[in-house]
Amino acid sequence: MRIPAAILTLITGMVLVLAGLWVGQNVNVLPVDASANAPVYDELFKVLFSIGTILFVGIVGLIAYSLVRFRRRPGDQSDGEAIEGNLPLEILWTAIPAVVVLFVGIYSYDIYDRMGGMAPLNDHSMHGMAHEERTWAGISPVSLDEESGITPLSVDVTAMQFAFIFHYPNAEITSGELHVPAGQPIALRMQANDVIHAFWVPQFRLKQDVIPGQPTLLSFTATRPGRYPIVCAELCGPYHGGMRSTVIVDEPETFQAWVNQNSPIASANNVTPVQS
């Protein structure tokens, strides 16, 4: 018995969707997650990965099937069948991508907003204030303090050709590496001395441009102790590829020991610096 083409198409589509969902949920191609922002971003990535898998396998499979099914047979010198069009098919292959793009756009906007990306746009008092601080990819330090009761650790970040310099104003420490404690909100006050740079930590799922004359505030909370690369993701000159550093996430006690060891204030006064 010959199975109708519509039934075969429906079954194939269901198999593709199930396979795409399985791949999106079970195949992990991202680096380890090491910040509170990472799980939110990973939700979006799994959805996009599932959709991409469905489209890729479906399109490649259709092309391969067409190459075999509609190939020219030996000895066949006739012209192909003249097909003027198929209105229902054209509506279908226009409607499905439109729905997918609309869904991805709305879902991406929701994730972007949950990560704090819309805060500067929705705050009309900040419009036109190019030289004041912007908050991005997290909750502002004020709201962090109010909501969690945990004081954020402020670090001044200077980007230049071709290095990141980290300064801890409350401990008077300047370092070529970023040291942060796990579980404590961090507020990076970033500025560029020359050209546009970008502060990117893949394991934190955070990337932010650092623009000359426009100080930027990047907030996050590291969750997994370890060493993670900091990469400049904006072409900033001939040695852009070598503009790298490291963020070291320590347990709170280990971080405090590092502060005590490197802070001239702590060494002079033999006291624990305030982390705020």
N, C-alpha and C positions, 0 to 999 in steps of 0.2 A: 504494500500500500504506500502510495506517495504522500509524504507529509507536506501540507501546504507551506508555501514560502513564508507566509505571515507567521505561522507557528514556529518555524525554524528561526526566523528573525527574532521573535520574542524570547525564545529559549536562549539564543546566543547572547542577546542583550542582558538577560538575567545572569548568565554565567559571567559575562564581562563585569557587571556591577559587583557581584559577589567576590570575584577575584580581585578587583580593584580595592574593595573595602578591606579584604584580608591583607593585601600587600601594605596598604596604608597604615593598618593597625599593628602589623607584626614585623615589618621590615624597617629597621631603624638605621638611617644613614646620617643622622645628626651626631655631633660630638656630645660628650657627656653634659648633662644640664647641671649648672653650678650656681644658679641664682633664682630668686623668687619669681623673676619674670619668665624664666625658661618654660615652665609648663604651659603658660598661657600661649606663648608663641608656638609651642609644639602642637597644641590642639589645631591651630590653623594649618601648620605644615602637614599634618596627617591628612586633613581634608583635601588640601591641594595635591598631595602625593597620590591619594586615591583617585581623584579626578584625572590627574595626569596619566596614571597607569591605565585607567579605562580608555582614555582617548588614544594613547599610544598603541596599546595592544589591539584595540578595535580598528584603528586606521591601518596599521601595518598588516593585520590579519585580512582586512578587506582588500588591500592592494595585492597581497600574495594570492588570495583566492581568485581575484580578477585576472591576474597574470596567467594562472593555470586554466581557469574555466573558460576564458574568452580568448585564448591564444589562437593564432592562425594555424589551422591544421595543414599537414603536408598535402600539397596539390590543390589547396583552396586558393583560387585567384579572384574570388568575388569580393565586392565591396561590402563593408560592414553595414548593418541595419541602420537606416536613418531614423533617429529618435528625436522628435521635436521638443519634448519636455515632459515633465511629470509634476503637475502642480502640487498634489498632496505630498510628494517626496520633497519638493523644494520648500514647502511650508514646514515640514518636519525638521529638515536639517538646518533651517533658519531658527526655528523656535527653540530647539534643544540647546544650541550654544548660547542663545540669548538668555534663557532661564539660568544656565550654568554661570554665565558671566555676572548676571544680576545677583545670584546667590553668593558667589565668591566676593563680589564687591561689598555687599551688606555685611557679610560675616567678617571680612577683612577690616571694615570700618569699625565694627564692634570690638575686635581684638585690639586694633590701634587705639581706640578710645580707652579700653580697659588698661592698657599699658601707659596711659597718660599722654599719648601723642596729640590729642585734640585740646589739651589744656591751654596752650598759648593761643590757639585760634578762637576758642570760645571766650577768652578773657579779653574783652574789647578795650579794657584800660591799658593793655600792653601794646596795642596796635600803634605803630609809628615810633616805638621806643627801641630803636635799633641797638642802642648802646647799653641797655639794661639787660639783666639776666633773664634767660628763658628756662623753663622747666620742661624736661623731656624724659620719656621712657620710665616714668615712675611717679610716685607721689611727692609733692614738695616737702622739704624738710620741716616746715611748720606743721603741716597736717600729719606727717609721720610722728612728730613729737606729741601732738594732741591725741591721735588715735591709739598709738601703741604705748606711749609713755617711755619709749626708748629714744634717747638723744642721738641724732645722726652724727656720724664722724665726718667732719669737713676736711677735704683735701683740695689744695689748689693744684691744678694741672696746667702746665705750660707746654704747648706743642710748638716745635721749631724744626727747621731743617738741620738734622734729621733725627730727632730724639723727643721723647716725652720726659718732662721733669716733674716730679711730684713733691709738693711742699706741704707739711703738716703744720699749720700756723700755731696751734695750741701747744705743740711740743718743740717747735723750731727745728724740725727735721726736714732735710732735703735729700731726696733719693732718686735714683734712676729706675727703681722698681716700685710698684704700688703694693703696699702691705695693707691688708684689711682684715678685720676679725669676722669670722663666720657668725651669721645671725644678727648683725647690727646694721641698721640702715647707713648707707654711705652717700655723701653728697659731694660730687666732684664739681668744683668750680673751674671750668675750662676756658682757656683763651689761647689764641695763636699769635705768635710774634711776627710771622712773615706772610705765609700763604695759607690756603685752606688745607687742613689736615682732617683726618677722621679717626676717631677713637673706636676701635672694634675689638670686642672680646667674644669670639664665637661661642664659648661655653656659657656665657651670660646671656646670649641672644640679644646683645646690645651693640648698636653702631650709631655714632653721632658725629656729624661734621663739627669741626672746630674752626670758626671763621674769624679772621682778624677784625678787631674792633667790635665784636659782638660776643661778649662773655656768655657762656652757656652753662646751665646747671644740669648735670646728669645724675640721677639718683637710682640706687639699686641696693639689693641686699644679697650678699653672697651666702650660699647655703652649704657648699661642699668644700672642705679644706683641700688645698692642693695648689699647684702652680699652673697658670694658664697664660697663653700668649696674648699680648696686646699688639694689634696690627694697625698700622695706618692704612686705611682703605680708600684714600683719596690721593691720586697722583700728585705729588708735591715737589717733584724735582728728580734729578738724575739718580739719586740714591734712595728713592722712595722705597724700593724693595727691602732695604736694610733698616728702615725705620720701625723697629720692633722693640718691645719691652716685655715685662712679665708682671702679672698680678699674682701675688702670693696671698692665698686665703689661709689664715691661721686660726686655730682655736683661740678664744678670747685670752686665755692665760699666756699662750705663746706670743700673741700679738703684744700684750702688755709688757712682756719681758723684752721684746724687740724695741718697744718705745723707750723703756727704762734704760736700755743699753745704748741707744743712739741719740737720745735727747740731751742736749746740753743743759736744759732746764732741770731735768730729773737728776742729772749728774751733779749739778751745782747745789741743788736744794735737797737732794735725796728724798724727793716726793714723787708721787704718781701724778702725771699730767692729766688734766681734765680732757676727756675725749668728746668734744662738742664743737 
